Amino acid sequence: MNKAAKRKMKLKGAINLVYSGLLLRYTSWNTRRLKEVHKKMSIDRLHVGCGDILLDGWLNIRFERREEYGRTKNLNGRLLLNYNLLSEWPFEEDSIQFIAGSHFIEHLDLNHGMTFVKECHRVLKKRGVLRLSCPDMEIYAKNYVSRNKSFFDNELIKEWCCFKKVVTPGEIFIAKAYDSGGSHKWFYDFESLKHVLETAGFRDIRKVTRLEGKIPDLEKLEPPRRELETLYVEAVKT
């Protein structure tokens, strides 16, 4: 991206920030308004940390500081909300059937991860399903201890590592935990993610495979390219 494009993006971000502030989008009033909007729209599927992957039939949620905040948009039939999920969620208790977050929770530290999962439990209906996937610390650790250099030399593993000068398995292992200079803030294995889910009240918790589970649209939610490094977990609110 050239300097002119960066300046344009920065200006657009500043305008959106001011615009959203003037419309009280960061306030509890707007959260209450969104709750009513989502209730009327019968929203019951949340795709959290969606990035650029927008799914039909889901409310796709991401948090980009340069985008207009706190308004649910319809983009060619796909719903998108720019919203900080570490604040109060704009959904009623026991109102959501499915929540899916593919490679999202590792971008939260442990305390924020627990806060996020507690909100998931609050808004899910009874028998509602939460699905989370993330880099699997156990996979990385096993390959590190066994000195499986082929795993760490895999171009896909290196592609997802934002520290481009790392070479050794140890460097790549640690870089995954501190990816993009701190974009990744925690590293989970199944046992630790299960513990976080249990603290929120989930009891029916399973480790699953990429295309296994109760969540719809798995082939769209979970990129096959990331399967070699990924932990997949589903939890049901009982």
Secondary structure, DSSP 8 states (H G I E B T S, - for coil): --HHHHHHHHHHHHHHHHHHHHTTTTSHHHHHHHHHHHHHTT--EEEET-TT---TTSEEEE--TTS--S-EEEETTEEEEE--TTS--SS-TT-EEEEEEET-GGGS-HHHHHHHHHHHHHHEEEEEEEEEEEEBHHHHHHHHHTT-HHHHH-HHHHHT-S-TT--SHHHHHHHHHTGGGTT----B-HHHHHHHHHHHT--EEEEE-TT-SSSS-HHHHS-GGGGGGEEEEEEE--
